[in-house]
Amino acid sequence: MAGEPPGGWRLACSSLKGLFSAWFTGANVEEEVARQGIDDIYTAISWHCLLGGYGNYPATLQPATGTAAQVDMDRVDKFVTGCASNYSPHRDALARLSANA
């Protein structure tokens, strides 16, 4: 069908449509994430942060509850630090850019 995304994109679009609908209608995003079984990919609290960052809130926002998945921040910090070790410090990269300009 013209105008529809192929294959897996259709599933992704359907998933996003469900999440956006929950957010913009003030439904419970945690319940939508659980219904879709995607909390192992991107947790409800992450969706609250991402969607809230756009500053467009429904009139009846359902806040994340204490039952939302908890994150081991030490593990996250170790992961991010490891990823960052693959790159030079930002100041060094900027200095190289200005030296080549």
DSSP file with accessible surface (Angstrom, degrees, kcal/mol):
  #  RESIDUE AA STRUCTURE BP1 BP2  ACC     N-H-->O    O-->H-N    N-H-->O    O-->H-N    TCO  KAPPA ALPHA  PHI   PSI    X-CA   Y-CA   Z-CA
    1    1 A M    >         0   0  186      0, 0.0     3,-1.4     0, 0.0     0, 0.0   0.000 360.0 360.0 360.0 132.3    0.0    0.0    0.0
    2    2 A A  T 3   +     0   0  101      1,-0.2     0, 0.0     3,-0.0     0, 0.0  -0.301 360.0  20.7 -62.9 140.4    1.4    3.4   -1.0
    3    3 A G  T 3  S+     0   0   88      1,-0.3    -1,-0.2     0, 0.0     0, 0.0   0.434  96.1 113.6  84.3  -1.8    2.6    5.6    1.8
    4    4 A E  S <  S-     0   0   93     -3,-1.4    -1,-0.3     1,-0.0     6,-0.1  -0.844  70.2-114.5-104.0 141.0    3.0    2.8    4.4
    5    5 A P        -     0   0   43      0, 0.0     5,-0.1     0, 0.0     2,-0.1  -0.397  36.8-110.8 -70.4 148.4    6.4    1.8    5.7
    6    6 A P    >>  -     0   0   93      0, 0.0     3,-1.7     0, 0.0     4,-0.6  -0.393  59.1 -39.8 -79.0 157.0    7.7   -1.7    4.8
    7    7 A G  H >> S+     0   0   48      1,-0.3     3,-1.3     2,-0.2     4,-0.8   0.127 127.8  13.2  40.9-121.7    8.1   -4.7    7.0
    8    8 A G  H 3> S+     0   0   54      1,-0.3     4,-2.3     2,-0.2    -1,-0.3   0.750 119.6  67.6 -61.6 -25.8    9.5   -4.0   10.5
    9    9 A W  H <> S+     0   0  173     -3,-1.7     4,-3.0     1,-0.2    -1,-0.3   0.860  94.2  58.3 -64.5 -32.3    9.0   -0.3   10.2
   10   10 A R  H <X S+     0   0  125     -3,-1.3     4,-2.1    -4,-0.6    -1,-0.2   0.921 107.9  46.3 -61.4 -41.9    5.2   -0.9   10.2
   11   11 A L  H  X S+     0   0  134     -4,-0.8     4,-2.5     2,-0.2    -2,-0.2   0.917 113.0  49.1 -65.7 -43.1    5.6   -2.6   13.6
   12   12 A A  H  X S+     0   0   38     -4,-2.3     4,-2.8     2,-0.2     5,-0.2   0.924 111.5  49.3 -63.1 -42.6    7.8    0.3   14.9
   13   13 A C  H  X S+     0   0   59     -4,-3.0     4,-2.6     1,-0.2    -1,-0.2   0.905 111.1  50.0 -64.1 -39.4    5.3    2.9   13.7
   14   14 A S  H  X S+     0   0   80     -4,-2.1     4,-2.0    -5,-0.2    -1,-0.2   0.914 111.6  48.8 -65.0 -41.5    2.5    1.0   15.3
   15   15 A S  H  X S+     0   0   27     -4,-2.5     4,-2.2     2,-0.2    -2,-0.2   0.942 113.3  46.0 -63.2 -47.8    4.5    0.8   18.6
   16   16 A L  H  X S+     0   0   65     -4,-2.8     4,-3.3     1,-0.2     5,-0.3   0.896 108.9  56.0 -63.5 -38.8    5.3    4.5   18.5
   17   17 A K  H  X S+     0   0  149     -4,-2.6     4,-2.6    -5,-0.2    -1,-0.2   0.924 108.2  48.6 -59.7 -42.0    1.7    5.4   17.6
   18   18 A G  H  X S+     0   0   16     -4,-2.0     4,-2.2     2,-0.2    -1,-0.2   0.917 114.0  45.7 -63.5 -42.5    0.6    3.5   20.8
   19   19 A L  H  X S+     0   0    0     -4,-2.2     4,-2.5     2,-0.2    -2,-0.2   0.930 114.7  46.6 -67.4 -45.2    3.2    5.3   22.9
   20   20 A F  H  X S+     0   0   83     -4,-3.3     4,-3.0     2,-0.2     5,-0.3   0.902 111.8  51.7 -64.2 -39.9    2.4    8.7   21.5
   21   21 A S  H  X S+     0   0   59     -4,-2.6     4,-1.7    -5,-0.3     6,-0.4   0.926 110.6  48.4 -62.7 -43.2   -1.3    8.2   21.8
   22   22 A A  H  X>S+     0   0    7     -4,-2.2     5,-1.8    -5,-0.2     4,-0.6   0.936 115.5  44.9 -61.7 -44.9   -0.9    7.2   25.5
   23   23 A W  H ><5S+     0   0    5     -4,-2.5     3,-1.0     1,-0.2    -2,-0.2   0.961 116.1  43.0 -64.6 -52.4    1.3   10.3   26.2
   24   24 A F  H 3<5S+     0   0   97     -4,-3.0    35,-0.3     1,-0.3    -1,-0.2   0.700 115.9  47.8 -75.9 -16.5   -0.8   12.8   24.4
   25   25 A T  H 3<5S-     0   0   96     -4,-1.7    -1,-0.3    -5,-0.3    -2,-0.2   0.462 113.5-114.0 -97.9  -2.6   -4.2   11.6   25.7
   26   26 A G  T <<5 +     0   0    6     -3,-1.0    -3,-0.2    -4,-0.6    -4,-0.1   0.647  66.2 146.7  80.4  15.5   -2.9   11.4   29.3
   27   27 A A      < -     0   0   45     -5,-1.8     2,-0.8    -6,-0.4    35,-0.5  -0.197  63.2 -78.2 -74.3 175.7   -3.1    7.6   29.4
   28   28 A N     >  -     0   0   32      1,-0.2     4,-1.7    33,-0.1     5,-0.1  -0.667  37.5-167.2 -83.8 109.3   -0.7    5.6   31.5
   29   29 A V  H  > S+     0   0    3     -2,-0.8     4,-2.8    33,-0.3     5,-0.2   0.873  87.8  58.6 -64.6 -36.4    2.6    5.3   29.5
   30   30 A E  H  > S+     0   0   28      1,-0.2     4,-2.5     2,-0.2    -1,-0.2   0.917 106.0  48.6 -59.1 -42.8    3.8    2.5   31.9
   31   31 A E  H  > S+     0   0  134      2,-0.2     4,-2.8     1,-0.2    -1,-0.2   0.891 111.4  50.0 -64.8 -38.6    0.8    0.4   31.0
   32   32 A E  H  X S+     0   0   27     -4,-1.7     4,-2.2     2,-0.2    -2,-0.2   0.924 110.8  48.6 -66.8 -41.9    1.4    1.0   27.3
   33   33 A V  H  X>S+     0   0    3     -4,-2.8     5,-1.8     1,-0.2     4,-1.0   0.935 114.6  46.2 -62.6 -43.1    5.1    0.0   27.6
   34   34 A A  H  <5S+     0   0   66     -4,-2.5     3,-0.5    -5,-0.2    -2,-0.2   0.915 109.8  54.2 -65.9 -41.0    4.1   -3.1   29.6
   35   35 A R  H  <5S+     0   0  171     -4,-2.8    -1,-0.2     1,-0.3    -2,-0.2   0.907 112.9  43.2 -59.8 -39.5    1.3   -4.0   27.0
   36   36 A Q  H  <5S-     0   0   42     -4,-2.2    -1,-0.3    -5,-0.2    -2,-0.2   0.640 104.6-132.7 -81.7 -14.7    3.8   -3.8   24.2
   37   37 A G  T  <5 +     0   0   45     -4,-1.0     3,-0.2    -3,-0.5    -3,-0.2   0.865  68.0 125.1  66.7  37.0    6.4   -5.8   26.2
   38   38 A I    >>< +     0   0   27     -5,-1.8     4,-2.3     1,-0.1     3,-1.9   0.286  28.1 106.8-111.2  10.3    9.2   -3.3   25.3
   39   39 A D  T 34 S+     0   0   86     -6,-0.4    -1,-0.1     1,-0.3     4,-0.1   0.692  75.6  60.8 -68.2 -13.9   10.4   -2.3   28.8
   40   40 A D  T 34 S+     0   0  134     -3,-0.2    -1,-0.3     2,-0.1     3,-0.1   0.637 112.2  39.5 -83.2 -10.1   13.6   -4.4   28.2
   41   41 A I  T <4 S-     0   0  131     -3,-1.9     2,-0.3     1,-0.3    -2,-0.2   0.846 138.4  -3.7 -99.0 -50.0   14.4   -2.1   25.2
   42   42 A Y  S  < S-     0   0   95     -4,-2.3    -1,-0.3    -9,-0.1    -2,-0.1  -0.893  79.0-134.1-151.5 111.6   13.3    1.3   26.5
   43   43 A T     >  -     0   0   23     -2,-0.3     4,-1.9    -3,-0.1     3,-0.2  -0.145  22.8-109.8 -71.7 164.0   11.7    1.7   29.9
   44   44 A A  H  > S+     0   0   10      1,-0.2     4,-2.5     2,-0.2     5,-0.2   0.891 119.2  54.7 -59.9 -40.2    8.6    3.7   30.8
   45   45 A I  H  > S+     0   0   64      1,-0.2     4,-2.3     2,-0.2    -1,-0.2   0.891 106.0  53.0 -64.4 -34.0   10.7    6.2   32.7
   46   46 A S  H  > S+     0   0   35      2,-0.2     4,-2.9     1,-0.2    -1,-0.2   0.910 108.2  50.1 -65.5 -40.0   12.9    6.7   29.7
   47   47 A W  H  X S+     0   0   26     -4,-1.9     4,-2.9     2,-0.2     5,-0.4   0.906 108.8  52.4 -64.6 -40.0    9.8    7.4   27.6
   48   48 A H  H  X S+     0   0   24     -4,-2.5     4,-2.4     1,-0.2    -2,-0.2   0.931 112.9  44.9 -60.0 -44.3    8.6   10.0   30.2
   49   49 A C  H  X S+     0   0   90     -4,-2.3     4,-1.7     2,-0.2    -2,-0.2   0.936 116.0  45.9 -65.0 -46.8   12.0   11.7   30.0
   50   50 A L  H  < S+     0   0   67     -4,-2.9     4,-0.4     2,-0.2    -2,-0.2   0.961 119.3  38.7 -62.7 -52.0   12.1   11.6   26.2
   51   51 A L  H ><>S+     0   0    9     -4,-2.9     3,-1.2     1,-0.2     5,-0.6   0.892 114.8  54.0 -70.0 -36.8    8.6   12.8   25.6
   52   52 A G  H ><5S+     0   0    8     -4,-2.4     3,-2.0    -5,-0.4    -1,-0.2   0.823  95.7  69.2 -65.5 -28.9    8.7   15.3   28.4
   53   53 A G  T 3<5S+     0   0   68     -4,-1.7    -1,-0.3     1,-0.3    -2,-0.2   0.726  90.3  61.8 -63.3 -20.2   11.8   16.8   27.0
   54   54 A Y  T < 5S-     0   0  177     -3,-1.2    -1,-0.3    -4,-0.4    -2,-0.2   0.595 104.5-131.7 -81.6 -10.6    9.7   18.2   24.1
   55   55 A G  T < 5 +     0   0   52     -3,-2.0     2,-0.7    -4,-0.3    -3,-0.1   0.659  67.1 125.1  72.9  15.7    7.7   20.3   26.6
   56   56 A N      < +     0   0   94     -5,-0.6    -1,-0.2     0, 0.0    -2,-0.1  -0.869  37.2 176.5-111.7  99.0    4.4   19.1   25.1
   57   57 A Y        -     0   0  125     -2,-0.7   -33,-0.1    -3,-0.1     2,-0.0  -0.812  28.8-120.0-107.2 143.8    2.4   17.7   28.0
   58   58 A P    >   -     0   0   16      0, 0.0     3,-0.6     0, 0.0   -33,-0.1  -0.348  30.3-112.4 -71.7 160.2   -1.2   16.4   28.0
   59   59 A A  T 3  S+     0   0  110      1,-0.3     2,-0.4   -35,-0.3   -34,-0.1   0.835 114.8  38.5 -62.6 -31.4   -3.7   18.1   30.3
   60   60 A T  T 3  S-     0   0   93    -36,-0.1    -1,-0.3     2,-0.0     2,-0.2  -0.614  82.9-174.3-122.4  71.3   -3.9   15.0   32.5
   61   61 A L    <   -     0   0   69     -3,-0.6   -33,-0.1    -2,-0.4   -38,-0.1  -0.450  18.6-143.2 -69.6 134.1   -0.4   13.6   32.7
   62   62 A Q        -     0   0   85    -35,-0.5   -33,-0.3    -2,-0.2   -32,-0.1  -0.879  23.5-141.0 -94.8 108.1    0.1   10.2   34.4
   63   63 A P        -     0   0   90      0, 0.0     2,-0.1     0, 0.0   -15,-0.0  -0.315  25.1 -94.9 -69.4 155.3    3.4   10.5   36.2
   64   64 A A        -     0   0   32    -19,-0.1     2,-0.2     1,-0.1   -36,-0.0  -0.406  45.5-136.8 -63.9 145.2    5.7    7.5   36.3
   65   65 A T    >   -     0   0   65     -2,-0.1     3,-1.7    -3,-0.1    -1,-0.1  -0.493  24.2-100.7-100.8 174.2    5.3    5.5   39.5
   66   66 A G  T 3  S+     0   0   73      1,-0.3    -1,-0.1    -2,-0.2    -2,-0.1   0.591 117.1  69.5 -68.6 -10.6    7.7    3.9   41.9
   67   67 A T  T 3  S+     0   0  118      2,-0.1    -1,-0.3     3,-0.0     3,-0.1   0.524  72.3 115.1 -86.4  -4.8    7.1    0.6   40.2
   68   68 A A  S <  S-     0   0    9     -3,-1.7   -25,-0.0     1,-0.1   -38,-0.0  -0.307  86.4 -80.8 -60.8 149.6    8.9    1.8   37.0
   69   69 A A        -     0   0   49      1,-0.1     2,-0.3   -30,-0.0    -1,-0.1  -0.230  46.5-134.6 -55.3 134.3   12.1   -0.2   36.3
   70   70 A Q        -     0   0  157     -3,-0.1     2,-0.4   -25,-0.0    -1,-0.1  -0.694  15.1-141.0 -91.6 148.6   15.0    1.0   38.4
   71   71 A V        -     0   0   74     -2,-0.3     2,-1.2     4,-0.0     3,-0.1  -0.907  12.4-128.5-116.3 136.3   18.4    1.5   36.7
   72   72 A D     >  -     0   0   96     -2,-0.4     4,-2.0     1,-0.2     3,-0.3  -0.704  24.7-170.1 -80.7  97.1   21.8    0.7   38.1
   73   73 A M  H  > S+     0   0  124     -2,-1.2     4,-3.0     1,-0.2     5,-0.2   0.806  82.0  59.4 -66.0 -27.7   23.5    4.0   37.6
   74   74 A D  H  > S+     0   0  130      2,-0.2     4,-2.4     1,-0.2    -1,-0.2   0.920 107.8  46.9 -64.2 -40.5   26.9    2.6   38.4
   75   75 A R  H  > S+     0   0  189     -3,-0.3     4,-2.3     2,-0.2    -2,-0.2   0.910 112.9  48.8 -66.2 -41.7   26.5    0.2   35.6
   76   76 A V  H  X S+     0   0   56     -4,-2.0     4,-3.0     2,-0.2     5,-0.3   0.930 111.2  50.2 -62.9 -45.2   25.3    2.9   33.2
   77   77 A D  H  X S+     0   0  102     -4,-3.0     4,-2.8     1,-0.2     5,-0.2   0.915 110.5  49.4 -60.5 -42.9   28.3    5.1   34.3
   78   78 A K  H  X S+     0   0  163     -4,-2.4     4,-2.3     2,-0.2    -1,-0.2   0.919 112.8  48.0 -62.6 -42.4   30.7    2.3   33.6
   79   79 A F  H  X S+     0   0  143     -4,-2.3     4,-2.5     2,-0.2    -2,-0.2   0.949 113.9  45.4 -63.5 -48.1   29.2    1.7   30.2
   80   80 A V  H  X S+     0   0   78     -4,-3.0     4,-2.9     1,-0.2    -2,-0.2   0.915 112.7  51.2 -64.7 -40.7   29.2    5.4   29.2
   81   81 A T  H  X S+     0   0   81     -4,-2.8     4,-1.5    -5,-0.3    -1,-0.2   0.923 110.5  49.6 -61.9 -42.5   32.8    5.8   30.4
   82   82 A G  H  < S+     0   0   37     -4,-2.3     4,-0.3    -5,-0.2    -2,-0.2   0.914 112.1  47.4 -62.6 -42.6   33.8    2.8   28.4
   83   83 A C  H >< S+     0   0   50     -4,-2.5     3,-1.6     1,-0.2    -2,-0.2   0.925 110.4  52.4 -63.5 -43.7   32.1    4.1   25.3
   84   84 A A  H >< S+     0   0   57     -4,-2.9     3,-2.1     1,-0.3    -1,-0.2   0.792  94.5  70.9 -64.7 -26.9   33.7    7.5   25.8
   85   85 A S  T 3< S+     0   0   92     -4,-1.5    -1,-0.3     1,-0.3    -2,-0.2   0.673  87.4  66.8 -67.0 -12.1   37.2    6.0   26.1
   86   86 A N  T <  S+     0   0  124     -3,-1.6     2,-0.3    -4,-0.3    -1,-0.3   0.502 100.7  57.8 -81.5  -5.6   36.9    5.3   22.3
   87   87 A Y  S <  S-     0   0  182     -3,-2.1     3,-0.1    -4,-0.1     6,-0.0  -0.920  86.4-110.8-127.1 153.2   37.0    9.0   21.6
   88   88 A S        -     0   0   49     -2,-0.3     5,-0.1     1,-0.1    -2,-0.1  -0.384  53.9 -79.0 -75.5 159.1   39.4   11.8   22.3
   89   89 A P     >  -     0   0   81      0, 0.0     4,-2.1     0, 0.0     3,-0.4  -0.227  41.1-116.8 -57.4 148.2   38.4   14.5   24.8
   90   90 A H  H  > S+     0   0  141      1,-0.2     4,-2.6     2,-0.2     5,-0.2   0.881 114.0  54.4 -56.4 -43.4   36.0   17.1   23.3
   91   91 A R  H  > S+     0   0  213      1,-0.2     4,-2.3     2,-0.2    -1,-0.2   0.898 108.3  50.2 -60.1 -39.3   38.5   20.0   23.8
   92   92 A D  H  > S+     0   0   82     -3,-0.4     4,-2.3     2,-0.2    -1,-0.2   0.917 110.4  49.2 -65.4 -42.6   41.2   18.0   21.8
   93   93 A A  H  X S+     0   0   29     -4,-2.1     4,-2.1     1,-0.2    -2,-0.2   0.916 112.1  48.3 -63.7 -41.2   38.7   17.4   19.0
   94   94 A L  H  X S+     0   0   85     -4,-2.6     4,-2.5     1,-0.2     5,-0.2   0.898 109.7  52.7 -66.1 -38.7   37.7   21.1   18.8
   95   95 A A  H  X S+     0   0   55     -4,-2.3     4,-2.1    -5,-0.2    -1,-0.2   0.912 109.2  49.6 -63.7 -41.0   41.4   22.1   18.9
   96   96 A R  H  X S+     0   0  130     -4,-2.3     4,-1.6     1,-0.2    -1,-0.2   0.904 110.5  51.1 -64.1 -39.5   42.1   19.8   15.9
   97   97 A L  H  X S+     0   0  115     -4,-2.1     4,-0.5     1,-0.2    -2,-0.2   0.929 112.1  44.6 -63.1 -46.0   39.1   21.2   14.0
   98   98 A S  H >< S+     0   0   87     -4,-2.5     3,-0.5     1,-0.2    -1,-0.2   0.843 110.6  55.5 -70.8 -28.6   40.2   24.8   14.5
   99   99 A A  H 3< S+     0   0   79     -4,-2.1    -1,-0.2     1,-0.2    -2,-0.2   0.843 111.1  45.1 -69.1 -31.6   43.8   23.9   13.6
  100  100 A N  H 3<        0   0  136     -4,-1.6    -1,-0.2    -5,-0.2    -2,-0.2   0.491 360.0 360.0 -89.0  -5.7   42.6   22.4   10.3
  101  101 A A    <<        0   0  120     -3,-0.5    -3,-0.1    -4,-0.5    -4,-0.0  -0.275 360.0 360.0 -78.5 360.0   40.3   25.4    9.5
